[in-house]
Each structure stands twice: as structure tokens, then as C-alpha cells.
Amino acid sequence: MRIIATENVHQTIHPNKPTDIEVIEDNPVFLKIPTRGALSPAKFKIEFRGADAKRKNIDLKIYLSFTEKEPGEGKYDKFVNNVNFIIS
């Protein structure tokens, strides 16, 4: 057996548990959400803090995938460009 160690770039977020995520402009953040046995739909509420909370135009792009490890442009099942969204 050959084992290759790689860095885990995903932060796991759990239902009903608020999570603080630091996002740096123009850098992707990969999150993993355990969905096995979870009820649909999934609801997300995103609140911005600090200087970003005062900005009127915030460009937030969210790519969702059930198969891709690192979803992005051209590699996603669903795309969201809003602050509040529901996935069903």
C-alpha cells in the first residue's frame, strides 16, 4: 500500500453550529458540509464583519458541488451569488 500525505484544505462546518470563517479577498475558501442523514433544505446565513459589513457592494461567489473536491468556475453543480440562500 502506498500512502501519499496531502494537506487538507477543507474546513468542516456543522449544522446548527455557527462558524466564523476568515475570507481573504480573491482567495478561495473550501468548506465541507457533512450531509449524510441531514434534512433538506440546507439554509445558510452569511454575516460580514468589520470593514466589509459597511460596504454596499460585496461580490460573494459560492460554488457548490457534490462531486468536485475543489469546486470553482466550470466545476460546480450549483452557483450562488447572494448573501442569503437555500439549497434544496
Secondary structure, DSSP 8 states (H G I E B T S, - for coil): ---------EEE--TT--------TT---EEE---TT--S-EEEE----THHHH-S-----EEE-SS-SS-BTTB-SEEE-SSEEEE-
